[in-house]
């Protein structure tokens, strides 16, 4: 028989084990021997109860409406990583474990997107998942092709990212899923970092876009009418300091701002189902996830940390670089898809020279009107040190590539030397991520690895544990451990708010294989 005294946790290890019983309330009590913790109600009744923290399972974190709407067990979303880095295998693994994940369709040719969606449907039958639709101002045909693929494969959720404004394609996807009574069969999770962009997704689709789609026969009159009663997005992800496209805004500023904006628009328009607001950027540890939930996030989104998982379509070389990254090992560099606009993405700088070389290309682009006008020394540096090929040969590669992918790109470059130079430079920027994915041994210095500081924070958290090795980093395991740790951190925070002082070693969640909550 276990006595009440034996059920009380007093030393660091016992306190830690007690806090880990997430499915049971934890009591802080005082008896003749001092202060202790217990999950045993009988033991608690035999002493003076000082504080109580309720049961807090990982599955209860965040907004239950998110879990219900997407058919998942956790308010957790593995965001898309372009060029298929968020692979079909990664999406499948997470979907089968009860988590939402987005396939990284950005930058992927339509045939490969089709193949990936077919694979996900086959390997995770009936499981919910999302596909990324990225705003491609320089490649509108690719955006349309991705939406077409989602419609063909009956994908019911897309993650819209890097949008500066609404486009006909993202609105087409939303509205073709509307029923006459206003139910939305096509869900959109919009990843944004600015309030003005968030507002466009929080409101109904603009009338001119709706009318143009109706006139083109893309939607029905009933869908056009229903469009006035629903927002463009079901969920808004506040994207803070993340890998890839980011404005590097602090989450503690951005998330409350977007929640307040959502609340204002909800009061104005009175949607039957309010738009949910989640958090992304910097989510690489349980403490960060718990903080996001404490700020009011309906769900959390991870990105950078998933690149180093077994299922991610990244080379082993790149995964080792990511596993060695620290929180300060990231830098901004010009993006391939919005190069001419001067838009940057956040990338890993440790172990690669890509950030400096990409910035050099943009400086040259701004300074000169075309490759024909480049001084001999500048051209030699490009051909010998950065691009490492004759620029004329690269242009021929561009012609072949865009003839298959988006012929309009070549047509717009005819007679425009500046645009031809941009396409040549985008050749390097585009292939640099491909070299990282394939692990090209002669191009390690040119790897473009999208990464945010969450990667370094994650590495610090798992140092000395089984997750330190990339071979042990399975996407579903990371999600499970992160959410368990977030529930643990939230429980610790509840007790601290009640004035309970816990030993530091007892209040830290350490990932352990097979741990159940």
C-alpha positions as CSV (number, residue, x, y, z in Angstrom):
1,X,0.0,0.0,0.0
2,X,1.3,3.5,-1.0
3,X,1.1,5.9,1.9
4,X,0.2,9.6,1.5
5,X,3.7,10.5,2.4
6,X,5.2,8.2,-0.2
7,X,3.0,9.9,-2.9
8,X,4.5,13.3,-2.2
9,X,7.3,14.4,-4.5
10,X,10.0,16.4,-2.7
11,X,13.4,15.9,-4.6
12,X,14.1,17.2,-8.1
13,X,13.7,13.9,-9.9
14,X,10.4,13.1,-8.1
15,X,9.0,16.6,-8.8
16,X,9.9,16.3,-12.4
17,X,8.2,13.0,-12.8
18,X,5.1,14.4,-11.1
19,X,5.0,17.4,-13.4
20,X,5.2,15.0,-16.4
21,X,1.9,13.3,-15.4
22,X,0.1,15.7,-17.8
23,X,-3.2,13.9,-17.8
24,X,-3.7,14.5,-14.1
25,X,-4.0,17.6,-11.9
26,X,-0.9,18.4,-9.9
27,X,-1.3,19.7,-6.3
28,X,1.3,21.7,-4.4
29,X,0.9,20.9,-0.7
30,X,2.5,21.6,2.6
31,X,2.7,19.0,5.4
32,X,4.9,18.6,8.5
33,X,7.9,17.8,6.3
34,X,7.5,20.9,4.1
35,X,6.3,21.6,0.6
36,X,5.8,18.9,-2.0
37,X,4.0,18.0,-5.2
38,X,1.6,15.2,-6.0
39,X,-1.0,14.1,-8.5
40,X,-2.6,11.9,-5.8
41,X,-5.9,13.5,-4.6
42,X,-5.9,11.4,-1.4
43,X,-2.4,12.6,-0.5
44,X,-3.4,16.2,-1.3
45,X,-6.4,16.0,1.0
46,X,-4.2,14.9,3.8
47,X,-2.1,18.1,3.6
48,X,-2.6,21.8,3.1
49,X,-3.1,22.6,-0.6
50,X,-1.2,25.7,-1.7
51,X,-1.8,25.6,-5.4
52,X,-3.3,23.4,-8.1
53,X,-2.6,23.1,-11.9
54,X,-5.2,21.2,-13.9
55,X,-4.6,18.4,-16.2
56,X,-3.1,19.7,-19.4
57,X,-2.6,17.2,-22.2
58,X,-0.8,18.2,-25.4
59,X,-4.0,17.5,-27.4
60,X,-5.8,20.2,-25.5
61,X,-3.4,23.0,-26.3
62,X,-4.7,25.7,-28.7
63,X,-8.1,26.1,-30.3
64,X,-10.3,23.0,-30.4
65,X,-12.0,24.5,-33.5
66,X,-8.7,24.2,-35.4
67,X,-8.4,20.5,-34.6
68,X,-12.0,19.9,-35.5
69,X,-11.9,21.8,-38.7
70,X,-8.8,20.1,-40.0
71,X,-9.5,16.7,-38.5
72,X,-6.3,16.5,-36.5
73,X,-5.4,15.6,-33.0
74,X,-3.1,18.5,-32.2
75,X,-3.2,22.3,-32.8
76,X,0.1,21.9,-34.7
77,X,1.0,22.6,-38.3
78,X,4.2,21.7,-40.1
79,X,4.4,24.5,-42.6
80,X,5.5,24.1,-46.2
81,X,9.1,24.2,-47.3
82,X,9.6,25.1,-51.0
83,X,11.0,22.9,-53.7
84,X,9.4,19.8,-52.2
85,X,11.6,19.9,-49.1
86,X,8.4,19.4,-47.2
87,X,8.1,16.2,-49.1
88,X,5.3,13.8,-49.7
89,X,7.0,11.4,-47.2
90,X,7.1,14.2,-44.5
91,X,3.4,15.1,-45.1
92,X,2.4,11.4,-45.0
93,X,4.3,10.7,-41.8
94,X,2.7,13.7,-40.0
95,X,-0.8,13.0,-41.4
96,X,-0.7,9.4,-40.2
97,X,0.3,10.6,-36.8
98,X,-2.6,13.1,-36.5
99,X,-0.8,16.3,-37.4
100,X,-1.4,18.7,-40.2
101,X,1.4,19.3,-42.7
102,X,1.7,21.1,-46.0
103,X,3.4,19.8,-49.1
104,X,6.1,22.2,-50.3
105,X,4.8,22.8,-53.9
106,X,6.5,26.2,-54.3
107,X,9.1,26.0,-57.1
108,X,8.1,22.4,-58.1
109,X,7.1,21.7,-61.7
110,X,3.4,20.7,-62.1
111,X,4.2,17.1,-63.0
112,X,6.0,16.6,-59.7
113,X,3.3,18.3,-57.8
114,X,0.8,15.9,-59.3
115,X,3.0,12.9,-58.4
116,X,3.5,14.1,-54.8
117,X,-0.3,14.7,-54.2
118,X,-1.0,11.2,-55.7
119,X,1.6,9.7,-53.3
120,X,0.1,11.4,-50.3
121,X,-3.4,10.3,-51.2
122,X,-2.1,6.7,-51.5
123,X,0.1,6.6,-48.4
124,X,-2.2,8.6,-46.1
125,X,-5.7,7.6,-47.3
126,X,-8.4,9.8,-45.9
127,X,-6.0,11.8,-43.7
128,X,-6.1,15.6,-43.7
129,X,-3.1,17.5,-45.3
130,X,-2.4,20.8,-47.0
131,X,-0.6,21.9,-50.1
132,X,1.3,25.1,-50.4
133,X,0.3,27.8,-52.9
134,X,3.0,30.5,-53.0
135,X,2.4,33.9,-54.5
136,X,4.6,33.9,-57.7
137,X,4.5,37.4,-59.2
138,X,7.2,36.6,-61.7
139,X,5.7,33.1,-62.5
140,X,1.8,33.4,-62.5
141,X,1.5,30.3,-64.6
142,X,3.1,28.2,-61.9
143,X,0.6,29.6,-59.3
144,X,-2.3,28.6,-61.5
145,X,-0.8,25.2,-62.2
146,X,-0.5,24.5,-58.4
147,X,-4.1,25.5,-57.8
148,X,-5.2,23.3,-60.8
149,X,-3.4,20.4,-59.2
150,X,-5.0,21.0,-55.9
151,X,-8.4,21.0,-57.5
152,X,-7.7,17.9,-59.6
153,X,-6.6,15.9,-56.5
154,X,-9.5,17.3,-54.3
155,X,-7.1,18.9,-51.9
156,X,-9.3,20.5,-49.3
157,X,-6.7,22.8,-47.6
158,X,-4.0,25.0,-49.0
159,X,-1.4,27.0,-47.2
160,X,-1.1,30.4,-48.9
161,X,2.3,32.0,-48.4
162,X,4.3,35.1,-49.5
163,X,1.2,36.8,-50.8
164,X,1.5,40.6,-51.1
165,X,-2.1,40.9,-52.3
166,X,-4.9,38.5,-53.2
167,X,-4.6,36.9,-56.7
168,X,-7.3,35.5,-58.9
169,X,-5.8,32.0,-58.4
170,X,-6.0,31.9,-54.6
171,X,-9.5,33.4,-54.7
172,X,-10.5,30.9,-57.4
173,X,-9.5,28.0,-55.1
174,X,-11.5,29.4,-52.2
175,X,-14.7,30.2,-54.2
176,X,-14.9,26.9,-56.2
177,X,-15.3,25.2,-52.9
178,X,-18.2,27.3,-51.7
179,X,-21.7,25.7,-51.4
180,X,-24.8,27.9,-51.9
181,X,-25.3,28.1,-48.1
182,X,-21.8,29.5,-47.6
183,X,-20.0,26.4,-46.4
184,X,-16.4,26.4,-47.5
185,X,-15.1,23.0,-48.7
186,X,-11.8,24.5,-49.6
187,X,-9.9,25.8,-46.6
188,X,-7.1,28.4,-46.7
189,X,-4.4,28.9,-44.1
190,X,-2.8,32.2,-45.0
191,X,0.7,32.8,-43.7
192,X,1.3,36.6,-43.3
193,X,3.6,39.0,-41.5
194,X,1.8,42.3,-42.1
195,X,-1.6,43.5,-40.9
196,X,-2.6,45.0,-44.3
197,X,-2.1,41.6,-46.0
198,X,-3.9,39.8,-43.1
199,X,-6.9,42.0,-43.6
200,X,-7.3,41.0,-47.2
201,X,-7.6,37.4,-46.1
202,X,-9.8,38.2,-43.2
203,X,-12.4,39.9,-45.4
204,X,-14.6,38.5,-48.2
205,X,-13.0,38.3,-51.6
206,X,-13.0,41.6,-53.4
207,X,-15.9,42.1,-55.7
208,X,-13.8,42.9,-58.8
209,X,-12.0,39.6,-58.5
210,X,-15.2,37.7,-57.9
211,X,-16.8,39.3,-60.9
212,X,-13.9,38.5,-63.1
213,X,-13.9,34.9,-62.1
214,X,-17.7,34.7,-62.7
215,X,-17.4,36.3,-66.1
216,X,-14.6,33.9,-67.0
217,X,-16.8,30.9,-66.1
218,X,-14.4,29.9,-63.3
219,X,-17.1,30.0,-60.6
220,X,-20.9,29.8,-60.5
221,X,-23.4,32.6,-59.7
222,X,-24.2,30.9,-56.5
223,X,-20.6,30.8,-55.5
224,X,-20.2,34.4,-56.3
225,X,-23.1,35.3,-54.1
226,X,-21.9,33.1,-51.2
227,X,-18.4,34.8,-51.5
228,X,-19.8,37.9,-49.8
229,X,-20.5,36.0,-46.6
230,X,-17.2,34.3,-45.9
231,X,-13.6,35.4,-45.4
232,X,-11.0,34.4,-47.9
233,X,-9.1,32.4,-45.2
234,X,-10.2,30.1,-42.4
235,X,-6.9,30.5,-40.5
236,X,-4.3,33.3,-40.4
237,X,-0.7,32.3,-39.5
238,X,1.3,35.2,-38.0
239,X,4.7,34.6,-39.5
240,X,7.4,36.2,-37.3
241,X,11.2,35.6,-37.6
242,X,11.2,32.5,-39.8
243,X,13.2,30.8,-42.5
244,X,12.6,31.8,-46.1
245,X,10.2,34.7,-46.7
246,X,10.0,36.7,-43.5
247,X,9.8,40.3,-42.3
248,X,11.6,39.1,-39.1
249,X,9.0,40.7,-36.9
250,X,8.8,39.7,-33.2
251,X,6.1,37.2,-32.5
252,X,5.0,38.9,-29.3
253,X,4.2,42.0,-31.3
254,X,2.8,40.5,-34.5
255,X,0.5,37.8,-33.0
256,X,-1.5,40.1,-30.6
257,X,-1.7,42.7,-33.5
258,X,-3.3,40.1,-35.8
259,X,-5.6,38.7,-33.1
260,X,-6.8,42.3,-32.4
261,X,-7.4,42.8,-36.2
262,X,-9.3,39.6,-36.4
263,X,-11.5,40.5,-33.5
264,X,-12.2,44.0,-35.0
265,X,-13.3,42.5,-38.3
266,X,-15.3,39.8,-36.6
267,X,-17.3,42.4,-34.7
268,X,-17.8,44.3,-37.9
269,X,-18.8,41.3,-40.2
270,X,-20.1,38.7,-37.7
271,X,-18.9,35.6,-39.5
272,X,-20.6,32.4,-38.4
273,X,-17.1,30.9,-37.7
274,X,-14.4,33.3,-36.6
275,X,-11.1,33.1,-38.4
276,X,-8.4,31.5,-36.2
277,X,-4.9,33.0,-35.8
278,X,-1.9,30.8,-35.3
279,X,1.8,31.5,-34.7
280,X,4.9,30.7,-36.8
281,X,8.5,31.9,-36.7
282,X,10.8,30.9,-33.9
283,X,8.8,27.9,-32.9
284,X,11.6,25.4,-32.2
285,X,11.3,24.6,-28.5
286,X,8.6,23.7,-26.0
287,X,9.0,27.1,-24.3
288,X,8.4,28.9,-27.6
289,X,5.3,26.9,-28.4
290,X,3.9,27.4,-24.9
291,X,4.6,31.1,-25.2
292,X,2.7,31.3,-28.5
293,X,-0.3,29.5,-27.0
294,X,-0.1,31.8,-23.9
295,X,-0.3,34.8,-26.3
296,X,-3.5,33.4,-27.8
297,X,-2.4,31.4,-30.7
298,X,-5.0,28.9,-32.0
299,X,-2.2,26.7,-33.3
300,X,1.6,26.7,-33.8
301,X,3.5,26.2,-37.0
302,X,7.0,24.8,-37.3
303,X,9.3,25.1,-40.4
304,X,13.0,25.2,-40.1
305,X,13.3,22.3,-37.6
306,X,11.5,20.0,-40.1
307,X,14.2,20.5,-42.7
308,X,16.6,18.4,-40.7
309,X,14.2,15.5,-40.3
310,X,14.6,12.1,-41.9
311,X,11.5,12.6,-44.1
312,X,12.5,16.0,-45.5
313,X,13.8,16.1,-49.0
314,X,17.2,17.6,-48.1
315,X,20.6,16.0,-48.5
316,X,22.4,14.5,-45.5
317,X,25.1,17.2,-45.9
318,X,22.5,19.9,-45.5
319,X,20.9,18.1,-42.6
320,X,24.2,18.0,-40.8
321,X,24.7,21.7,-41.4
322,X,21.3,22.4,-40.0
323,X,21.9,20.2,-37.0
324,X,25.1,22.2,-36.2
325,X,23.4,25.6,-36.6
326,X,23.2,28.1,-33.7
327,X,20.5,30.8,-33.1
328,X,22.8,33.5,-34.7
329,X,23.7,31.5,-37.8
330,X,21.1,33.0,-40.2
331,X,21.2,35.9,-42.6
332,X,19.0,37.6,-45.1
333,X,19.7,37.1,-48.9
334,X,17.9,37.9,-52.2
335,X,15.1,35.5,-53.1
336,X,14.8,33.7,-56.4
337,X,11.1,34.2,-56.9
338,X,11.0,37.9,-56.1
339,X,14.5,38.9,-57.1
340,X,13.6,41.9,-59.2
341,X,11.5,43.3,-56.3
342,X,14.4,43.2,-53.9
343,X,12.7,40.8,-51.6
344,X,14.9,38.8,-49.2
345,X,14.7,35.4,-47.6
346,X,16.3,34.2,-44.4
347,X,18.9,31.5,-45.0
348,X,21.6,29.6,-43.1
349,X,25.0,31.3,-43.3
350,X,27.1,28.9,-41.4
351,X,28.9,26.4,-43.7
352,X,27.9,28.2,-47.0
353,X,28.9,31.4,-48.9
354,X,25.5,31.7,-50.5
355,X,24.2,34.9,-48.7
356,X,27.2,37.0,-49.7
357,X,27.2,35.7,-53.3
358,X,23.5,36.3,-53.7
359,X,23.8,39.9,-52.4
360,X,26.6,40.4,-54.9
361,X,24.3,39.4,-57.7
362,X,21.6,41.8,-56.6
363,X,24.1,44.7,-56.3
364,X,25.2,44.0,-59.9
365,X,21.6,43.8,-61.0
366,X,20.9,47.2,-59.6
367,X,24.0,48.8,-61.0
368,X,24.0,47.6,-64.6
369,X,21.4,47.4,-67.4
370,X,22.3,44.0,-68.7
371,X,25.1,41.3,-68.8
372,X,26.3,42.9,-72.1
373,X,27.2,46.0,-70.1
374,X,29.2,44.3,-67.4
375,X,32.8,45.4,-67.0
376,X,35.3,42.6,-67.9
377,X,36.4,42.1,-64.2
378,X,32.8,41.8,-63.0
379,X,31.8,39.4,-65.7
380,X,34.9,37.3,-65.0
381,X,34.1,37.1,-61.3
382,X,30.6,35.9,-62.1
383,X,31.7,33.3,-64.6
384,X,34.6,32.0,-62.6
385,X,33.7,32.3,-58.9
386,X,29.9,32.6,-58.4
387,X,27.9,31.2,-61.4
388,X,31.0,29.3,-62.6
389,X,29.7,29.0,-66.2
390,X,29.7,31.3,-69.2
391,X,26.7,33.6,-69.0
392,X,25.7,32.9,-72.5
393,X,25.4,29.2,-71.7
394,X,23.3,30.0,-68.6
395,X,20.9,32.1,-70.8
396,X,20.4,29.1,-73.1
397,X,19.6,27.0,-70.0
398,X,17.0,29.7,-69.0
399,X,15.4,29.5,-72.4
400,X,15.1,25.7,-72.2
401,X,13.8,25.8,-68.6
402,X,11.1,28.5,-69.1
403,X,10.1,27.2,-72.5
404,X,8.8,24.1,-70.6
405,X,7.7,25.8,-67.4
406,X,6.5,29.3,-68.3
407,X,7.2,30.5,-71.9
408,X,6.0,34.0,-71.0
409,X,9.1,34.6,-69.1
410,X,11.2,34.3,-72.2
411,X,8.8,36.4,-74.2
412,X,9.0,39.2,-71.7
413,X,12.8,39.1,-71.7
414,X,13.0,39.6,-75.5
415,X,14.5,43.1,-76.1
416,X,14.9,43.6,-72.4
417,X,18.5,43.1,-71.3
418,X,17.8,43.9,-67.7
419,X,15.2,41.2,-67.5
420,X,17.5,38.7,-69.2
421,X,20.1,39.5,-66.6
422,X,17.5,38.9,-63.8
423,X,16.7,35.5,-65.3
424,X,20.3,34.6,-65.5
425,X,20.9,35.5,-61.9
426,X,17.7,33.7,-60.8
427,X,19.2,30.6,-62.5
428,X,21.9,30.7,-59.8
429,X,19.4,31.5,-57.0
430,X,17.0,28.8,-58.0
431,X,19.6,26.1,-58.5
432,X,21.4,26.9,-55.2
433,X,18.5,25.4,-53.2
434,X,18.5,22.4,-55.6
435,X,22.2,21.9,-54.9
436,X,21.4,21.8,-51.2
437,X,18.7,19.2,-51.8
438,X,20.8,17.0,-53.9
439,X,23.9,17.4,-51.8
440,X,26.0,18.5,-54.9
441,X,29.6,18.0,-53.5
442,X,31.2,20.7,-55.7
443,X,28.6,23.3,-54.8
444,X,28.5,23.1,-51.0
445,X,29.6,26.8,-50.7
446,X,26.6,27.8,-52.8
447,X,23.9,25.9,-50.8
448,X,20.8,28.1,-50.2
449,X,19.3,26.7,-47.1
450,X,16.2,28.4,-45.8
451,X,16.5,28.7,-42.1
452,X,15.4,30.7,-39.1
453,X,16.8,31.0,-35.6
454,X,14.3,28.3,-34.4
455,X,16.8,25.8,-35.8
456,X,19.5,26.9,-33.4
457,X,17.1,27.0,-30.5
458,X,16.0,23.5,-31.3
459,X,19.6,22.2,-31.5
460,X,20.3,23.8,-28.1
461,X,17.2,22.1,-26.6
462,X,18.0,18.6,-27.9
463,X,21.8,18.7,-27.3
464,X,22.9,15.6,-25.5
465,X,19.6,13.8,-26.2
466,X,18.6,11.2,-28.8
467,X,17.3,14.0,-31.0
468,X,20.7,15.5,-31.4
469,X,21.5,13.1,-34.3
470,X,19.7,13.9,-37.6
471,X,19.1,10.2,-38.1
472,X,16.7,10.2,-35.1
473,X,14.8,13.3,-36.1
474,X,11.5,12.0,-37.5
475,X,8.9,14.7,-38.3
476,X,6.1,13.1,-36.2
477,X,8.5,12.5,-33.3
478,X,9.6,16.2,-33.3
479,X,5.9,17.3,-33.3
480,X,5.0,14.9,-30.5
481,X,7.9,15.9,-28.3
482,X,7.4,19.6,-29.0
483,X,3.7,19.5,-28.1
484,X,4.4,17.4,-24.9
485,X,7.1,19.8,-23.9
486,X,4.8,22.8,-24.6
487,X,2.1,21.3,-22.3
488,X,4.8,20.7,-19.6
489,X,6.1,24.2,-20.0
490,X,2.6,25.6,-19.7
491,X,2.0,23.6,-16.5
492,X,5.2,24.9,-15.0
493,X,4.1,28.5,-16.0
494,X,0.7,28.0,-14.3
495,X,2.4,27.0,-11.0
496,X,4.9,29.9,-11.2
497,X,2.0,32.3,-11.7
498,X,0.5,30.9,-8.5
499,X,3.8,31.7,-6.7
500,X,5.3,28.2,-6.7
501,X,9.1,28.1,-6.9
502,X,10.3,25.0,-8.7
503,X,13.8,23.7,-8.9
504,X,15.3,24.6,-12.3
505,X,16.1,20.9,-13.1
506,X,12.6,19.9,-12.4
507,X,11.0,22.5,-14.6
508,X,12.8,21.6,-17.9
509,X,11.3,19.2,-20.4
510,X,13.9,16.8,-21.9
511,X,12.9,14.8,-24.9
512,X,12.9,11.0,-24.1
513,X,12.1,8.2,-26.6
514,X,8.6,6.8,-26.2
515,X,7.6,9.1,-23.5
516,X,3.8,9.3,-23.1
517,X,1.8,12.0,-21.5
